[in-house]
Amino acid sequence: VANIELTQLKGIGPSIVEKLNLFGILNLRDLCFHLPYGYQDRTKITNIINLNPGDEKLIKVKIISQQSMYRPRKMMVLKSGDSTNQINIRFFYFHPNQTKQLKSGIELLCYGKVSLSRYGLEMIHPEYEVISKDHKTVQKNLTPVYRVPKGIGQKKIRTFIRAAIQKLNFEEDFLNIEKYDSSLKMNVMDALNIIHNPPADTNINDILPGGSHPARVRLLKEEMIAFQAGMAFLKQKQKRHHSFPLKLKGAWTKELRNNFPFKLTSAQLRVINEIKEDISKEVPMMRLVQGDVGSGKTVVSALAAAMTLDSSFQVAFMAPTTLLAEQHLLSFKSFFGAKSDKIALLTGSTSTKTRKKILADIAGMKINLIIGTHALFQKGVDFPNLALIIIDEQHRFGVNQRLALRNKNNSQDSAPHQLTLTATPIPRTLSM
């Protein structure tokens, strides 16, 4: 039920769907779980006399006069007031219909940030509503604030989310863990309703991420258990994949050994032997190498890469920043000496011409070891023979990103080995 298309909601057409999709909102379920990052208190009207610069408040005013100017800059100024004082409502971007609607005598509810100019107090581009006879003066609940795509305002996203929650009743899609955990005081739908529309007396810090409000705790537990179940599923799926048969010695390994300026430590040798054992199995390796900065993790990854390259397969090394990727490129080129012409760097700053050549060389197996950043995820980066993925500083990459890189291999039946390097492992990586 929760996978209903976004276009089922009034006001959502192809253009808005495209914008929401870019934000990771693909269906009504995603819309319901697009949670606020903050809240505004619009439950009380503040008199103008009590406003101070910097306040974000709700005011009720009557328009005294409207002035539209086009030079030196286009703007519309509404001189407005209540029984206590006056304030200017200023718009730099406005539609001709607004000039027709916002006339002298019209009453408005405005919410915005108060500033002080040489003309007195003012609000610039507040959210406003025209007060009609059947209009509710103030809201009974806190107003959520969302991260929104360009072209979709707060008012629209609130309307869409409210409509999605009303349309859906998808308790059957969830774990219903409140049946087994007596500390949970509500189900998922109740928690979503509260987080998107909290009562006025709610402690805002409690209901924001990291807070202890029962609704927040309920969703957090759901997410944790769902994540654990998802990772267990992926592990089982991983076991059904075949890996690539790799040789353990060859020209790349020989070149690497010749260029090492030092002797490997016992810890490095132990880890290398464990990796050798892993890559000789039919199940793809998922190994985490933890070590302090300077402990030799890069050397271990270079030896793992050499074993893969000796078997005529490709290796992708992913770093979180261009600077780190460039440093790894220098290290690997010094390690592999004569073989360094088969190593390339691909980052977001790579020129179009160079990128095009690198992609062609990867496809033609002229490049065997590619070092890069998030650019390795991009469309068009495909490996005909990828057998090993090395990921440095794993906390910069999400689980989905790491899994997406594995799918860059063209083989449908085989999955590449994965080696992750870190100084400080995080739970989501340990679970993989």
C-alpha positions as CSV (number, residue, x, y, z in Angstrom):
1,V,0.0,0.0,0.0
2,A,2.8,2.4,1.0
3,N,4.4,2.2,-2.5
4,I,1.6,4.3,-4.1
5,E,2.9,6.7,-6.6
6,L,3.3,10.4,-5.7
7,T,1.0,11.4,-8.6
8,Q,-2.0,10.0,-6.6
9,L,-1.9,13.1,-4.5
10,K,-3.6,16.3,-5.6
11,G,-1.1,18.9,-6.9
12,I,1.7,16.5,-7.7
13,G,2.5,16.4,-11.4
14,P,5.5,15.2,-13.4
15,S,7.6,18.3,-12.6
16,I,7.2,18.0,-8.8
17,V,7.7,14.2,-9.0
18,E,11.1,14.8,-10.6
19,K,12.1,17.3,-7.9
20,L,11.0,14.9,-5.1
21,N,12.7,12.0,-6.8
22,L,16.0,13.9,-6.7
23,F,15.5,14.2,-3.0
24,G,15.0,10.5,-2.6
25,I,11.2,10.7,-2.3
26,L,9.9,8.1,-4.7
27,N,6.5,7.2,-3.2
28,L,4.0,8.0,-0.5
29,R,5.9,6.0,2.1
30,D,9.0,8.1,1.4
31,L,6.9,11.2,1.8
32,C,5.6,10.1,5.2
33,F,9.2,9.5,6.3
34,H,10.5,12.8,5.1
35,L,10.8,14.1,8.7
36,P,11.1,17.7,9.9
37,Y,14.5,19.1,10.9
38,G,12.8,21.9,13.0
39,Y,9.6,23.4,14.2
40,Q,8.0,26.8,14.4
41,D,5.6,27.9,17.2
42,R,2.6,29.6,15.4
43,T,0.2,28.9,18.2
44,K,0.4,32.4,19.8
45,I,-0.1,35.8,18.2
46,T,2.5,38.4,19.4
47,N,1.6,42.1,19.5
48,I,3.9,44.3,17.4
49,I,4.8,46.3,20.5
50,N,6.4,43.2,22.0
51,L,8.5,42.3,18.9
52,N,12.3,42.6,18.9
53,P,14.7,42.3,16.0
54,G,15.7,38.7,15.4
55,D,12.4,37.3,16.7
56,E,10.6,34.7,14.7
57,K,6.9,35.3,15.6
58,L,3.3,35.1,14.4
59,I,1.6,38.4,14.1
60,K,-1.9,39.5,13.1
61,V,-2.1,42.8,11.2
62,K,-4.3,44.9,9.0
63,I,-2.9,46.4,5.8
64,I,-2.9,50.2,6.0
65,S,-1.4,50.9,2.6
66,Q,0.4,49.1,-0.3
67,Q,3.3,50.5,-2.2
68,S,4.9,48.8,-5.3
69,M,8.2,50.1,-6.5
70,Y,10.3,49.0,-9.5
71,R,13.4,51.2,-9.1
72,P,16.1,50.9,-7.9
73,R,14.8,47.4,-7.1
74,K,11.4,45.8,-7.6
75,M,9.6,45.5,-4.3
76,M,6.2,45.6,-2.6
77,V,5.8,47.1,0.8
78,L,2.7,46.7,2.9
79,K,2.5,49.2,5.7
80,S,0.6,47.3,8.3
81,G,-0.3,47.4,12.0
82,D,-2.3,46.1,14.9
83,S,-3.7,48.0,17.9
84,T,-0.2,48.4,19.5
85,N,2.1,49.5,16.7
86,Q,3.0,49.4,13.0
87,I,5.3,47.1,10.9
88,N,6.3,47.0,7.2
89,I,5.8,43.7,5.4
90,R,8.3,43.7,2.5
91,F,8.4,41.5,-0.6
92,F,11.1,41.6,-3.3
93,Y,9.6,38.8,-5.3
94,F,5.8,38.9,-5.9
95,H,3.2,38.1,-8.4
96,P,0.8,40.6,-10.0
97,N,-2.1,38.7,-8.3
98,Q,-0.6,39.6,-4.9
99,T,-0.8,43.3,-5.6
100,K,-4.5,42.9,-6.4
101,Q,-5.1,40.7,-3.3
102,L,-3.1,42.6,-0.7
103,K,-5.0,45.8,-0.5
104,S,-5.7,48.3,2.3
105,G,-8.1,46.9,4.9
106,I,-7.1,43.2,4.4
107,E,-6.2,41.3,7.5
108,L,-3.2,38.9,7.5
109,L,-1.5,36.3,9.7
110,C,2.2,36.6,9.1
111,Y,5.0,34.4,10.4
112,G,8.6,35.5,9.8
113,K,11.8,37.0,11.2
114,V,11.7,40.5,12.5
115,S,14.3,43.0,11.4
116,L,15.0,46.7,12.0
117,S,15.5,49.1,9.2
118,R,15.7,52.9,9.1
119,Y,11.9,52.8,8.5
120,G,11.3,50.8,11.6
121,L,10.3,47.1,12.3
122,E,9.8,44.9,9.2
123,M,9.3,41.3,8.1
124,I,10.8,40.3,4.7
125,H,9.0,37.6,2.8
126,P,7.1,36.2,5.7
127,E,4.7,33.3,5.2
128,Y,1.3,34.8,5.3
129,E,-2.4,33.9,5.1
130,V,-5.3,36.2,4.3
131,I,-7.8,36.1,7.2
132,S,-11.3,35.2,6.1
133,K,-14.5,34.9,8.1
134,D,-14.1,31.1,8.5
135,H,-10.4,31.2,9.0
136,K,-9.0,29.7,12.2
137,T,-7.0,32.4,13.9
138,V,-4.1,30.4,15.2
139,Q,-2.9,26.8,14.9
140,K,-3.2,24.3,17.7
141,N,0.0,22.4,16.8
142,L,3.7,23.3,16.1
143,T,4.5,23.9,12.5
144,P,7.1,21.5,11.0
145,V,10.0,22.8,8.9
146,Y,11.4,20.5,6.2
147,R,14.4,20.3,3.9
148,V,12.8,20.9,0.5
149,P,13.9,20.7,-3.2
150,K,14.3,24.0,-5.1
151,G,10.9,25.0,-6.4
152,I,8.9,23.3,-3.6
153,G,8.1,25.6,-0.6
154,Q,7.3,24.7,3.0
155,K,3.6,25.2,2.5
156,K,3.5,22.7,-0.4
157,I,5.6,20.0,1.3
158,R,3.5,20.2,4.4
159,T,0.3,19.8,2.3
160,F,1.8,16.8,0.5
161,I,2.9,15.1,3.7
162,R,-0.4,15.7,5.4
163,A,-2.3,14.2,2.5
164,A,0.1,11.2,2.3
165,I,-0.5,10.3,5.9
166,Q,-4.2,10.7,5.6
167,K,-4.3,8.5,2.5
168,L,-2.1,5.7,3.9
169,N,-2.8,3.2,6.6
170,F,0.1,0.9,6.2
171,E,0.7,-0.6,9.7
172,E,0.9,-4.0,8.0
173,D,4.1,-2.9,6.3
174,F,5.9,-2.4,9.6
175,L,7.3,-4.6,12.3
176,N,4.7,-3.7,15.0
177,I,7.4,-4.1,17.6
178,E,5.2,-2.3,20.2
179,K,3.4,-5.6,20.6
180,Y,6.6,-7.1,22.0
181,D,8.3,-4.1,23.6
182,S,6.2,-2.7,26.5
183,S,8.3,0.4,26.7
184,L,6.9,1.6,23.3
185,K,3.8,3.7,23.8
186,M,2.5,3.9,20.2
187,N,2.6,2.4,16.7
188,V,4.4,3.8,13.7
189,M,1.4,5.7,12.3
190,D,0.8,7.5,15.6
191,A,4.5,8.3,15.8
192,L,4.5,9.8,12.3
193,N,1.4,11.9,13.0
194,I,3.0,13.3,16.2
195,I,6.3,14.1,14.6
196,H,4.7,15.8,11.6
197,N,2.1,17.6,13.7
198,P,3.2,17.8,17.4
199,P,0.9,19.4,20.0
200,A,1.7,23.0,21.1
201,D,3.0,21.9,24.5
202,T,5.6,19.5,23.0
203,N,9.2,20.1,24.0
204,I,10.8,20.8,20.6
205,N,14.3,19.4,21.7
206,D,12.7,16.1,22.7
207,I,11.0,15.5,19.4
208,L,13.9,16.5,17.2
209,P,16.5,13.8,16.1
210,G,18.4,12.7,19.2
211,G,15.4,13.5,21.5
212,S,13.7,11.2,23.9
213,H,10.0,11.8,22.9
214,P,8.1,8.5,22.6
215,A,7.3,9.2,18.9
216,R,11.0,9.7,18.1
217,V,12.0,6.6,20.1
218,R,9.4,4.5,18.3
219,L,10.6,5.5,14.8
220,L,14.3,5.0,15.9
221,K,13.6,1.5,17.1
222,E,11.8,0.6,13.9
223,E,14.7,1.9,11.9
224,M,17.3,0.1,13.9
225,I,15.5,-3.3,13.7
226,A,14.7,-2.8,10.0
227,F,18.3,-2.0,9.3
228,Q,19.5,-5.1,11.2
229,A,17.0,-7.3,9.3
230,G,18.1,-5.7,6.0
231,M,21.8,-6.3,6.7
232,A,21.0,-9.9,7.6
233,F,19.2,-10.3,4.3
234,L,22.1,-8.8,2.4
235,K,24.6,-11.1,4.2
236,Q,22.5,-14.1,3.1
237,K,22.3,-12.7,-0.4
238,Q,26.0,-12.2,-0.4
239,K,26.6,-15.9,0.4
240,R,24.6,-16.8,-2.8
241,H,27.0,-14.9,-5.0
242,H,30.1,-16.4,-6.5
243,S,33.5,-14.8,-6.3
244,F,36.3,-14.6,-8.7
245,P,39.2,-17.1,-8.7
246,L,42.3,-15.2,-7.9
247,K,46.0,-16.1,-8.2
248,L,48.1,-15.2,-5.2
249,K,51.4,-14.2,-7.0
250,G,52.4,-12.7,-10.3
251,A,54.0,-9.7,-12.0
252,W,52.1,-7.1,-10.0
253,T,53.0,-8.7,-6.7
254,K,56.6,-9.1,-7.7
255,E,56.8,-5.4,-8.7
256,L,55.3,-4.4,-5.4
257,R,57.7,-6.5,-3.4
258,N,60.7,-5.1,-5.3
259,N,59.6,-1.5,-4.6
260,F,58.8,-1.9,-0.9
261,P,61.4,0.2,1.1
262,F,60.7,-1.7,4.3
263,K,59.9,-5.1,5.7
264,L,56.3,-6.0,6.5
265,T,55.4,-6.2,10.2
266,S,54.0,-9.4,11.7
267,A,50.6,-7.8,11.9
268,Q,50.6,-6.9,8.2
269,L,51.7,-10.4,7.3
270,R,48.9,-11.9,9.4
271,V,46.2,-9.7,7.8
272,I,47.6,-10.4,4.3
273,N,47.4,-14.1,5.0
274,E,43.8,-13.7,6.2
275,I,42.9,-11.8,3.0
276,K,44.6,-14.6,0.9
277,E,42.4,-17.1,2.6
278,D,39.3,-15.0,2.0
279,I,39.8,-14.4,-1.7
280,S,40.5,-18.1,-2.3
281,K,36.9,-19.0,-1.2
282,E,33.8,-19.0,-3.4
283,V,32.0,-16.4,-1.2
284,P,33.0,-12.8,-1.9
285,M,35.2,-11.3,0.8
286,M,33.7,-8.6,3.1
287,R,36.7,-7.6,5.3
288,L,37.4,-4.6,7.5
289,V,41.0,-3.7,8.3
290,Q,41.3,-1.4,11.3
291,G,44.5,0.4,12.2
292,D,45.7,3.7,13.4
293,V,46.9,6.3,11.0
294,G,50.4,5.3,9.7
295,S,49.9,1.6,10.7
296,G,50.3,0.4,7.1
297,K,46.7,-0.2,6.0
298,T,47.6,1.2,2.5
299,V,50.4,-1.3,2.1
300,V,47.9,-4.2,3.0
301,S,45.4,-2.9,0.5
302,A,48.2,-2.6,-2.2
303,L,49.1,-6.3,-1.6
304,A,45.4,-7.3,-1.9
305,A,45.2,-5.2,-5.1
306,A,48.3,-7.0,-6.5
307,M,46.8,-10.4,-6.0
308,T,43.7,-9.3,-7.9
309,L,45.6,-7.6,-10.7
310,D,47.8,-10.7,-11.1
311,S,44.7,-12.6,-12.1
312,S,43.9,-10.1,-14.9
313,F,41.0,-8.5,-13.0
314,Q,40.3,-4.9,-12.1
315,V,40.5,-3.0,-8.8
316,A,38.5,0.1,-7.7
317,F,39.9,2.1,-4.8
318,M,37.5,4.7,-3.3
319,A,38.7,7.6,-1.2
320,P,36.4,10.2,0.5
321,T,38.2,13.3,-0.9
322,T,40.1,14.3,-4.0
323,L,43.2,15.1,-1.8
324,L,43.2,11.6,-0.3
325,A,42.6,10.0,-3.7
326,E,45.6,11.9,-5.1
327,Q,47.8,10.8,-2.2
328,H,46.8,7.2,-2.7
329,L,47.6,7.5,-6.5
330,L,51.1,8.7,-5.7
331,S,51.6,5.8,-3.2
332,F,50.3,3.1,-5.6
333,K,52.4,4.5,-8.5
334,S,55.5,4.3,-6.3
335,F,54.5,0.8,-5.2
336,F,53.9,-0.6,-8.6
337,G,56.7,1.2,-10.5
338,A,56.7,-0.1,-14.1
339,K,53.0,-1.0,-13.9
340,S,51.9,2.5,-12.9
341,D,50.8,3.3,-16.5
342,K,47.8,1.0,-15.8
343,I,46.7,3.1,-12.8
344,A,44.4,6.1,-13.2
345,L,42.6,8.7,-11.1
346,L,39.0,9.7,-11.5
347,T,37.4,12.4,-9.4
348,G,34.8,15.1,-9.7
349,S,37.5,17.6,-10.9
350,T,38.7,15.3,-13.7
351,S,38.3,17.2,-17.0
352,T,35.6,15.9,-19.5
353,K,38.3,15.0,-22.0
354,T,40.4,13.1,-19.5
355,R,37.3,11.4,-18.0
356,K,36.2,10.2,-21.4
357,K,39.6,8.6,-22.1
358,I,39.8,7.0,-18.6
359,L,36.3,5.5,-19.0
360,A,37.3,4.1,-22.5
361,D,40.5,2.6,-21.0
362,I,38.6,1.0,-18.1
363,A,36.1,-0.5,-20.6
364,G,39.0,-1.7,-22.8
365,M,41.0,-3.1,-19.8
366,K,43.8,-0.7,-20.4
367,I,43.4,0.6,-16.9
368,N,43.5,-2.1,-14.2
369,L,43.5,-0.1,-11.0
370,I,41.3,3.0,-10.8
371,I,41.5,5.3,-7.8
372,G,38.7,7.8,-7.2
373,T,36.1,9.6,-5.1
374,H,32.3,9.6,-5.3
375,A,32.8,10.0,-9.1
376,L,33.2,6.2,-9.2
377,F,29.4,6.0,-8.5
378,Q,28.5,8.1,-11.5
379,K,26.6,6.9,-14.5
380,G,28.9,5.7,-17.3
381,V,31.6,4.3,-15.0
382,D,31.4,0.6,-15.7
383,F,34.0,-2.1,-15.1
384,P,34.1,-5.2,-17.4
385,N,36.1,-7.2,-14.9
386,L,35.9,-5.7,-11.4
387,A,37.0,-8.2,-8.7
388,L,38.1,-6.1,-5.8
389,I,36.7,-2.9,-4.2
390,I,38.9,-1.1,-1.6
391,I,37.2,1.6,0.5
392,D,39.1,4.1,2.6
393,E,37.6,6.0,5.5
394,Q,34.3,4.1,5.4
395,H,32.3,6.6,7.6
396,R,32.1,9.0,4.6
397,F,30.1,6.5,2.5
398,G,26.7,5.1,3.1
399,V,25.9,1.4,2.9
400,N,23.8,2.0,-0.2
401,Q,26.7,3.8,-1.9
402,R,29.1,0.9,-1.1
403,L,26.6,-1.6,-2.4
404,A,26.1,0.5,-5.5
405,L,29.8,0.3,-6.4
406,R,29.6,-3.4,-6.2
407,N,26.9,-3.3,-8.9
408,K,29.3,-1.6,-11.3
409,N,30.7,-5.0,-12.2
410,N,29.2,-6.3,-15.4
411,S,28.9,-9.9,-14.1
412,Q,25.4,-10.9,-13.1
413,D,26.5,-14.1,-11.3
414,S,29.7,-12.9,-9.5
415,A,30.3,-10.1,-6.9
416,P,33.6,-8.4,-6.3
417,H,35.5,-8.8,-3.0
418,Q,35.4,-5.8,-0.7
419,L,38.1,-4.5,1.6
420,T,37.4,-1.6,3.9
421,L,40.1,0.4,5.6
422,T,39.4,2.5,8.7
423,A,40.9,3.9,11.9
424,T,37.5,4.1,13.6
425,P,34.8,1.6,12.5
426,I,31.2,2.5,12.8
427,P,28.2,0.1,13.5
428,R,26.8,0.1,10.0
429,T,30.2,-1.1,8.6
430,L,30.6,-3.7,11.3
431,S,27.2,-5.1,10.5
432,M,28.2,-5.6,6.9
